[in-house]
Amino acid sequence: MTDAALIARYLKGDMNAFNTLIWRWEKPLYNFILRIMGNREIAKDLCQTVFIRMYKQLKTLNDHERFSSWVYRIALNLCKDELKKKSRHRLLSLDAMTDEDPDRDQCKKQFTDENALTPEDLMHHKQVERIIKTALKQIPEEQRVVIVMKQYQGLKFTEIADILDEPINTIKSRLYYGLRAMKKVLEESNLGKEVLLNEM
């Protein structure tokens, strides 16, 4: 059942439909917030706040087909508000992308299964991962947000543009310049473009 269909059922009083929405979106929203905030407890709290706002404001969403963009925008705005409270000047802290990150674990498992990595390969993989995180921290936050949304969340350009309320060409430009800046950092670390594309 689509999100739009679940929303329609929820608005008619079906709480099971709302619970299904929470079950479907809990993991992607938590991982998204975690990558922005860099703190698991804060990510859990903000994720719950997103669902509270969903519960209270879902009836104001006119186009149910745009639910995903709507809910990501709520999450992003909550993160920005939280970071302002903490007087932090950088939008993203990707320290959260540790070995405990569920998505990263799955990616590593697939990478290991498919390529039968040796201990040396695993060590190199971890080193590359650290360098990528460092590179992400060194690029402008506008570019970083787009890279996380596109490369890690798998969002479409149209979805990112809708969430950030920016033209698609602007989003594509930020992704291009962000990846180019990261490529430069990786090359300075004796890593090439291929590593950037493969690891992300």
N, C-alpha and C positions, 0 to 999 in steps of 0.2 A: 504494500500500500504506500502511496506517495505521501510526502509530508503534507501537501495541500489537502489530501483526503483526510489525513489524521486531524489536521487543524479544523476542517469542517465538522468532523465528528465531535471533537472536543468542544467547539462552540455550541453544539447542540446538547452538551451536558455529559458527554462520554469521557470520564476521567481516565479510563484505560487507554484511550487514544493519546492523551497528554503524557501518560506514563511511558507509552511507546516512543513518543518524541524524545523524552528525556533519555531513555535507554539508547536510542539511535544516535543522539548527539553528545552524550556525556564524554565519551572518549575523545572525539575530534576537538571538542571545545576545550577540554582539559589540556590536551597536548598543545593546542594553539596558545592558550593563556600561559602555560608553563614555559613555552619558548620565549614569550615576551617578558614575563616577570622573573624567571630564573629562580623561583621559590615554590616548592611543592605545596606547602600549607596555604600560601596566598592563592595559588592556582586553584586549589580545592574550594577555598572560600569564594573566590570570584566566580567560579563555575556555578556554585550554588546560587549566587546572586543573579547570574544570567537566567537561570531557570525560574527564579522568583519573578524577575521582570517579564519573562515569557508568559508566565501565568497571569500576571496583571495586565499586560499590554497586548497580548496576542489578538484581542478583539479589535485593536486599532490598525492592524495590518490589513490593508485593503487588497493587496495582490498576494495571495497565498503562494503563488509560484515563486515569489522572491523571498521566501522564508529564509533560505540559507544565507543570503546576503544580509538580511535583516538581523539575524541572530549573530553573525560574525561582527557586524557593526556594533551591536550591543556589547559584545565581549571586548572588542578593541577599545571602545570608549571607556569601559570600566577599567581596563588596564591603564589607559592614559590618565584617568583620574587618580588611580592608586599611585602611579609614579609621580604625579604632581604633589601628592601628599608627602611623599618621601623625598621630595626635592631632588629627584634624580633627573639628570639631563639627557640620558640616553634612553630611547624607547625600548630597545631590545637588549636583553642579556641572555645570550645563548649558552651560558654555563649549564643550563638545565638539560642540555643535550648530552647527558652522561650515559654510562652503560646501563642505567636503570630506566632510561626512556623506553617505553614499550615499542614504539615504532623503530627506534634505532636497534633494539634487540632483535626485532624481526628481520630488519634489513641485514644485520650482521649474520643472523642464522642462515638466511637465504644465500648470502655471499659465501659463507663458509661451506654450506652444503653443496653449492654449485661449483665451487672452485677448489675444495679440499685444501684450505689454507694451512701452510706450515706455521710453526711458532714465529718464524721470522716474518712471514707475511702478516700475521696478526699484529705483531709489534709495529710493522710499517703502517698498517691500516689505522692503528690507534694514533700514531704520530701524525698521519695525514688528517685525521679527524680533528686533532687538537689545532693543527695549522688552519684548517678551514674555519673552526670556531673563532680563532684569533683574527682571521681575515674578515669574517663577518662583523666583528666588533669594530673594525677599522674603517668601514665604509659608512657613508651618511645614513641616518636612520630611515629616511624616506626610501632609499634603495633597499635597505635591510628588510623593511616591512614587506616590500613586494617580493623579495627573494624568498622569505619565509612562507608567504602565502602561496606563491607559485610552486616553489621547489619542494617544500615540505608538506604543505596542506593540499597541494594538487588542485588549487582553484584555477578556474579559467580567467583569462584576461577580462572578460566581461563582468565576471563576479567580483574580481578585485577592484575594477573601476567603479562598480556599484557601491561596494563597501566603503571605499575611500573617497567616493564622490569626485573622481577625477576622470578626464578623458582617457580612452583606451590607449591612445598614442603616448600619453604621459606615462602610463603604467609600463608600456613596452620599453619606453626610453629609460625609465628607472631600472628596469630589470637588466637592460643591455649595459648601462653604465655601471651598475652594481656588479654584474658578473665580470665585466672588464677590469674593474678595480680589484676584485678578488683574484682574478687571473694574474694580475701584476704582483700581488702579494705572494701568491703561490710560486710564481716563477722566481721570485727572490729567495724562496725557500727550496729552490731546485725541483719544484713540482710544476707540471705543465697543465695546459688547458684540459687535456684528456682526464687528468685526475680530478679536476674540478667538476667536470660533467659526470664522471662515473660515480664519484663519492656523493654527489648531491642528487 
